Amino acid sequence: MNNIFDAIPKDLSAELFENLVENKNVKIERIISKGHSSPESGWYEQADNEWVMVLKGGAIITFDDGSSFTLKEGDYLEINSFQKHKVSWTEPDIETIWLAVHY
């Protein structure tokens, strides 16, 4: 048994991506951000659908059509495959813990 809030590293100079479960149909990962955002010139555009939820902290996700969503604890969002998006902001003073499901 594990807990999603355990084993958070003290050094979060780099964003942490940790696979929790993965098979040929689905990948579930824990992401921990602390003031991290996507590169200004880069967009995520993946072949799989993605469902993300902020468990702790806060974030802003921006799409290439100019829309953006502010996520607080408990908020979730579905991102369709090949939909260009980026993380524009995460809480700088506390960890933002995400649960991401790729399917």
CYANA upper distance limits for C-alpha pairs under 8 A (distance plus 0.5 A):
  2 ASN  CA      6 ASP  CA      8.10
  4 ILE  CA     30 ARG  CA      8.01
 12 LEU  CA     16 LEU  CA      7.74
 12 LEU  CA     33 SER  CA      7.84
 12 LEU  CA     34 LYS  CA      7.17
 14 ALA  CA     33 SER  CA      8.46
 14 ALA  CA     36 HIS  CA      8.32
 15 GLU  CA     31 ILE  CA      7.79
 15 GLU  CA     32 ILE  CA      6.43
 15 GLU  CA     33 SER  CA      5.58
 15 GLU  CA     34 LYS  CA      7.72
 15 GLU  CA     36 HIS  CA      7.05
 16 LEU  CA     30 ARG  CA      8.41
 16 LEU  CA     31 ILE  CA      5.99
 16 LEU  CA     32 ILE  CA      5.57
 16 LEU  CA     33 SER  CA      7.24
 17 PHE  CA     29 GLU  CA      7.25
 17 PHE  CA     30 ARG  CA      6.52
 17 PHE  CA     31 ILE  CA      5.15
 17 PHE  CA     32 ILE  CA      7.27
 18 GLU  CA     29 GLU  CA      5.89
 18 GLU  CA     30 ARG  CA      5.68
 18 GLU  CA     31 ILE  CA      6.81
 19 ASN  CA     27 LYS  CA      7.62
 19 ASN  CA     28 ILE  CA      6.59
 19 ASN  CA     29 GLU  CA      4.83
 19 ASN  CA     30 ARG  CA      6.97
 20 LEU  CA     27 LYS  CA      8.17
 20 LEU  CA     28 ILE  CA      6.06
 20 LEU  CA     29 GLU  CA      5.64
 20 LEU  CA     30 ARG  CA      7.28
 21 VAL  CA     26 VAL  CA      8.29
 21 VAL  CA     27 LYS  CA      6.20
 21 VAL  CA     28 ILE  CA      5.64
 21 VAL  CA     29 GLU  CA      7.48
 22 GLU  CA     26 VAL  CA      6.28
 22 GLU  CA     27 LYS  CA      4.75
 22 GLU  CA     28 ILE  CA      6.81
 23 ASN  CA     27 LYS  CA      6.92
 25 ASN  CA    103 TYR  CA      6.42
 26 VAL  CA    101 VAL  CA      7.46
 26 VAL  CA    102 HIS  CA      6.07
 26 VAL  CA    103 TYR  CA      5.09
 27 LYS  CA    101 VAL  CA      6.23
 27 LYS  CA    102 HIS  CA      5.54
 27 LYS  CA    103 TYR  CA      7.13
 28 ILE  CA     99 LEU  CA      7.67
 28 ILE  CA    100 ALA  CA      6.14
 28 ILE  CA    101 VAL  CA      4.97
 28 ILE  CA    102 HIS  CA      6.84
 29 GLU  CA     99 LEU  CA      6.43
 29 GLU  CA    100 ALA  CA      5.72
 29 GLU  CA    101 VAL  CA      7.03
 30 ARG  CA     97 ILE  CA      7.49
 30 ARG  CA     98 TRP  CA      6.17
 30 ARG  CA     99 LEU  CA      5.45
 30 ARG  CA    100 ALA  CA      6.88
 31 ILE  CA     96 THR  CA      8.49
 31 ILE  CA     97 ILE  CA      6.33
 31 ILE  CA     98 TRP  CA      5.48
 31 ILE  CA     99 LEU  CA      7.01
 31 ILE  CA    100 ALA  CA      7.89
 32 ILE  CA     95 GLU  CA      6.83
 32 ILE  CA     96 THR  CA      6.11
 32 ILE  CA     97 ILE  CA      5.19
 32 ILE  CA     98 TRP  CA      6.81
 33 SER  CA     90 THR  CA      7.12
 33 SER  CA     91 GLU  CA      8.32
 33 SER  CA     95 GLU  CA      6.19
 33 SER  CA     96 THR  CA      5.55
 33 SER  CA     97 ILE  CA      7.11
 34 LYS  CA     90 THR  CA      6.74
 34 LYS  CA     91 GLU  CA      6.38
 34 LYS  CA     92 PRO  CA      5.70
 34 LYS  CA     93 ASP  CA      7.22
 34 LYS  CA     94 ILE  CA      6.55
 34 LYS  CA     95 GLU  CA      5.31
 34 LYS  CA     96 THR  CA      6.53
 35 GLY  CA     89 TRP  CA      7.22
 35 GLY  CA     90 THR  CA      5.40
 35 GLY  CA     91 GLU  CA      5.75
 35 GLY  CA     92 PRO  CA      4.28
 35 GLY  CA     93 ASP  CA      7.62
 36 HIS  CA     89 TRP  CA      7.11
 36 HIS  CA     90 THR  CA      6.34
 36 HIS  CA     92 PRO  CA      8.07
 37 SER  CA     86 LYS  CA      8.12
 37 SER  CA     87 VAL  CA      5.56
 37 SER  CA     88 SER  CA      5.72
 37 SER  CA     89 TRP  CA      5.74
 37 SER  CA     90 THR  CA      7.04
 38 SER  CA     42 GLY  CA      7.11
 38 SER  CA     43 TRP  CA      7.88
 38 SER  CA     86 LYS  CA      6.11
 38 SER  CA     87 VAL  CA      5.67
 38 SER  CA     88 SER  CA      6.77
 39 PRO  CA     43 TRP  CA      8.28
 42 GLY  CA     86 LYS  CA      7.96
 43 TRP  CA     84 LYS  CA      6.22
 43 TRP  CA     85 HIS  CA      5.95
 43 TRP  CA     86 LYS  CA      5.85
 44 TYR  CA     83 GLN  CA      8.44
 44 TYR  CA     84 LYS  CA      6.06
 44 TYR  CA     85 HIS  CA      5.82
 44 TYR  CA     86 LYS  CA      6.39
 45 GLU  CA     81 SER  CA      7.70
 45 GLU  CA     82 PHE  CA      5.28
 45 GLU  CA     83 GLN  CA      6.27
 45 GLU  CA     84 LYS  CA      5.29
 45 GLU  CA     85 HIS  CA      7.28
 46 GLN  CA     81 SER  CA      6.33
 46 GLN  CA     82 PHE  CA      5.70
 46 GLN  CA     83 GLN  CA      8.00
 47 ALA  CA     81 SER  CA      5.57
 47 ALA  CA     82 PHE  CA      6.10
 48 ASP  CA     80 ASN  CA      7.89
 48 ASP  CA     81 SER  CA      5.32
 48 ASP  CA     82 PHE  CA      7.95
 48 ASP  CA    102 HIS  CA      6.44
 48 ASP  CA    103 TYR  CA      5.95
 49 ASN  CA     78 GLU  CA      7.96
 49 ASN  CA     79 ILE  CA      6.39
 49 ASN  CA     80 ASN  CA      5.19
 49 ASN  CA     81 SER  CA      4.87
 49 ASN  CA     82 PHE  CA      8.44
 49 ASN  CA    102 HIS  CA      6.16
 49 ASN  CA    103 TYR  CA      5.81
 50 GLU  CA     78 GLU  CA      6.34
 50 GLU  CA     79 ILE  CA      5.54
 50 GLU  CA     80 ASN  CA      6.93
 50 GLU  CA     81 SER  CA      7.68
 50 GLU  CA    100 ALA  CA      7.21
 50 GLU  CA    101 VAL  CA      6.02
 50 GLU  CA    102 HIS  CA      4.95
 50 GLU  CA    103 TYR  CA      6.84
 51 TRP  CA     76 TYR  CA      7.58
 51 TRP  CA     77 LEU  CA      6.25
 51 TRP  CA     78 GLU  CA      4.87
 51 TRP  CA     79 ILE  CA      6.60
 51 TRP  CA    100 ALA  CA      6.18
 51 TRP  CA    101 VAL  CA      5.59
 51 TRP  CA    102 HIS  CA      7.05
 52 VAL  CA     76 TYR  CA      5.91
 52 VAL  CA     77 LEU  CA      5.94
 52 VAL  CA     78 GLU  CA      6.95
 52 VAL  CA     79 ILE  CA      8.41
 52 VAL  CA     98 TRP  CA      7.19
 52 VAL  CA     99 LEU  CA      6.18
 52 VAL  CA    100 ALA  CA      4.89
 52 VAL  CA    101 VAL  CA      6.88
 53 MET  CA     73 GLU  CA      8.45
 53 MET  CA     74 GLY  CA      6.98
 53 MET  CA     75 ASP  CA      6.17
 53 MET  CA     76 TYR  CA      4.53
 53 MET  CA     77 LEU  CA      7.03
 53 MET  CA     98 TRP  CA      6.05
 53 MET  CA     99 LEU  CA      5.74
 53 MET  CA    100 ALA  CA      7.02
 54 VAL  CA     58 GLY  CA      7.19
 54 VAL  CA     59 ALA  CA      8.24
 54 VAL  CA     71 LEU  CA      7.11
 54 VAL  CA     72 LYS  CA      6.79
 54 VAL  CA     73 GLU  CA      5.68
 54 VAL  CA     74 GLY  CA      6.16
 54 VAL  CA     75 ASP  CA      6.31
 54 VAL  CA     76 TYR  CA      6.96
 54 VAL  CA     96 THR  CA      7.49
 54 VAL  CA     97 ILE  CA      6.47
 54 VAL  CA     98 TRP  CA      5.09
 54 VAL  CA     99 LEU  CA      7.04
 55 LEU  CA     73 GLU  CA      5.59
 55 LEU  CA     74 GLY  CA      6.06
 55 LEU  CA     75 ASP  CA      8.34
 55 LEU  CA     96 THR  CA      7.93
 55 LEU  CA     97 ILE  CA      5.96
 55 LEU  CA     98 TRP  CA      6.21
 55 LEU  CA     99 LEU  CA      7.50
 56 LYS  CA     72 LYS  CA      7.98
 56 LYS  CA     73 GLU  CA      5.56
 56 LYS  CA     74 GLY  CA      8.16
 56 LYS  CA     95 GLU  CA      7.59
 56 LYS  CA     96 THR  CA      5.73
 56 LYS  CA     97 ILE  CA      5.58
 56 LYS  CA     98 TRP  CA      7.79
 57 GLY  CA     72 LYS  CA      6.86
 57 GLY  CA     73 GLU  CA      6.48
 57 GLY  CA     90 THR  CA      8.12
 57 GLY  CA     91 GLU  CA      6.60
 57 GLY  CA     94 ILE  CA      7.01
 57 GLY  CA     95 GLU  CA      6.50
 57 GLY  CA     96 THR  CA      4.67
 57 GLY  CA     97 ILE  CA      7.07
 58 GLY  CA     70 THR  CA      7.93
 58 GLY  CA     71 LEU  CA      6.04
 58 GLY  CA     72 LYS  CA      5.05
 58 GLY  CA     73 GLU  CA      6.91
 58 GLY  CA     90 THR  CA      6.22
 58 GLY  CA     91 GLU  CA      6.06
 58 GLY  CA     96 THR  CA      6.36
 59 ALA  CA     70 THR  CA      6.35
 59 ALA  CA     71 LEU  CA      5.70
 59 ALA  CA     72 LYS  CA      7.23
 59 ALA  CA     87 VAL  CA      7.69
 59 ALA  CA     88 SER  CA      7.99
 59 ALA  CA     89 TRP  CA      5.87
 59 ALA  CA     90 THR  CA      4.75
 59 ALA  CA     91 GLU  CA      6.97
 59 ALA  CA     96 THR  CA      7.88
 60 ILE  CA     68 SER  CA      7.17
 60 ILE  CA     69 PHE  CA      6.02
 60 ILE  CA     70 THR  CA      4.90
 60 ILE  CA     71 LEU  CA      6.48
 60 ILE  CA     87 VAL  CA      6.43
 60 ILE  CA     88 SER  CA      5.92
 60 ILE  CA     89 TRP  CA      5.67
 60 ILE  CA     90 THR  CA      7.11
 61 ILE  CA     68 SER  CA      5.99
 61 ILE  CA     69 PHE  CA      5.84
 61 ILE  CA     70 THR  CA      7.12
 61 ILE  CA     71 LEU  CA      8.25
 61 ILE  CA     85 HIS  CA      7.32
 61 ILE  CA     86 LYS  CA      6.20
 61 ILE  CA     87 VAL  CA      5.08
 61 ILE  CA     88 SER  CA      6.21
 61 ILE  CA     89 TRP  CA      7.94
 62 THR  CA     66 GLY  CA      7.18
 62 THR  CA     67 SER  CA      6.35
 62 THR  CA     68 SER  CA      4.61
 62 THR  CA     69 PHE  CA      7.00
 62 THR  CA     85 HIS  CA      6.07
 62 THR  CA     86 LYS  CA      5.91
 62 THR  CA     87 VAL  CA      6.80
 62 THR  CA     88 SER  CA      6.71
 63 PHE  CA     67 SER  CA      5.95
 63 PHE  CA     68 SER  CA      6.57
 63 PHE  CA     83 GLN  CA      8.07
 63 PHE  CA     84 LYS  CA      6.37
 63 PHE  CA     85 HIS  CA      4.80
 63 PHE  CA     86 LYS  CA      7.03
 64 ASP  CA     84 LYS  CA      6.14
 64 ASP  CA     85 HIS  CA      6.55
 71 LEU  CA     75 ASP  CA      5.93
 71 LEU  CA     76 TYR  CA      7.65
 79 ILE  CA     83 GLN  CA      7.09
 90 THR  CA     96 THR  CA      7.12
 91 GLU  CA     95 GLU  CA      7.30
 91 GLU  CA     96 THR  CA      6.88
